[in-house]
Amino acid sequence: MNTPATIVSDDGLFRLGVRIMNRSASGVMIELDAYHVLPNSFTLLFGHVLEPCRLVWQIGSLAGARLEASIQD
């Protein structure tokens, strides 16, 4: 997939550019440019889509997140 996206923390104070490497109906795998500790929950912004997510795993600069209910514009 390799789609650019932005992670935004629930409080809006943390923003990080990432790439969505793959996506399924229930989750995403994202790649960070450099290692950062991700928040447990965040919103993933890409295109015109806002996806509330919950972090499931993180190993170095790769992470997997479960998609919560989708919010569309």
Secondary structure, 3 states (H helix, E strand, C coil): CCEEEEEEECCCCCEEEEEEEEECCCEEEEEECCCCCCCCEEEEEECCEEEEEEEEEEECCEEEEEECCCEEC
